[in-house]
Amino acid sequence: MGHLSLHVSYPNEHDRAVARELDVDPGGNIMIHGILNGWGWLGRLHRYWDWTDGCIAVTNQEMREIWSLVPNGTPISIK
């Protein structure tokens, strides 16, 4: 488990409809999270490889800041 996490409400109904049309799995369980528990010492080094399986990972310090500023229900756009 990552150090703190915010779940992203994906897929929504539109995303599921597009996936049905394309006959693909829309995925899900997307989060913005810190580094895996016990691995926080990596800090920014974690950015050198894609280890999140579709999530967005930030340093634990960054995650604490995001956690303190972003209330539940805040819209998130990922581009």
C-alpha atoms as one frame of an Amber mdcrd trajectory, in Angstrom:
protein
   0.000   0.000   0.000   1.190   3.490  -0.799   1.761   6.245   1.738  -1.647
   7.950   1.711  -3.803   7.774  -1.404  -6.651   9.573  -3.121  -8.932   7.366
  -5.170  -9.899   8.747  -8.568 -13.509   8.086  -9.601 -12.626   6.356 -12.821
 -14.209   4.946 -14.826 -17.345   7.046 -14.950 -20.367   6.095 -17.069 -18.958
   7.801 -20.171 -15.658   5.932 -19.809 -17.533   2.619 -19.443 -19.653   3.372
 -22.530 -16.569   4.119 -24.634 -14.928   0.920 -23.390 -18.050  -1.091 -24.307
 -17.998   0.392 -27.824 -14.330  -0.552 -28.181 -14.896  -3.937 -26.524 -12.142
  -3.286 -23.971 -11.910  -3.249 -20.197 -12.061   0.352 -18.907  -9.819  -0.491
 -15.951 -10.271   1.141 -12.587  -8.962   1.453  -9.028  -6.868   4.469 -10.051
  -5.206   6.448  -7.263  -2.816   9.293  -6.626  -0.508   7.962  -3.930   2.821
   8.211  -2.190   5.606   5.653  -2.326   5.010   2.122  -1.065   5.209   1.807
   2.703   8.790   1.080   3.728  10.217   2.516   0.493   9.851   6.225   1.281
  13.635   6.633   1.364  13.560   6.429  -2.453  12.120   9.941  -2.611  12.245
  11.289  -6.175  14.199   8.245  -7.424  10.877   6.409  -7.826  10.232   8.577
 -10.904  12.828   6.727 -12.980  10.581   3.727 -13.642   6.859   3.098 -14.025
   5.887   0.963 -11.045   2.306   2.089 -10.428   0.205  -0.014 -12.850  -1.831
   3.013 -13.961  -1.778   5.142 -10.817  -0.020   8.449 -10.301   2.787   8.251
  -7.747   4.370  11.202  -5.997   6.861  11.432  -3.137   5.478  10.974   0.368
   6.122  14.638   1.124   4.184  15.660  -2.005   1.372  13.263  -1.072   1.054
  14.772   2.405   0.731  18.221   0.814  -1.862  17.032  -1.723  -3.749  15.199
   1.060  -3.909  18.386   3.136  -5.153  20.543   0.244  -7.560  18.323  -1.729
 -10.931  17.560  -0.106 -12.974  14.476  -1.009 -15.074  15.015  -4.112 -12.593
  17.352  -5.834 -12.752  16.902  -9.639  -9.478  15.602 -11.094  -8.501  15.878
 -14.765  -5.738  13.564 -15.939  -4.271  14.400 -19.324
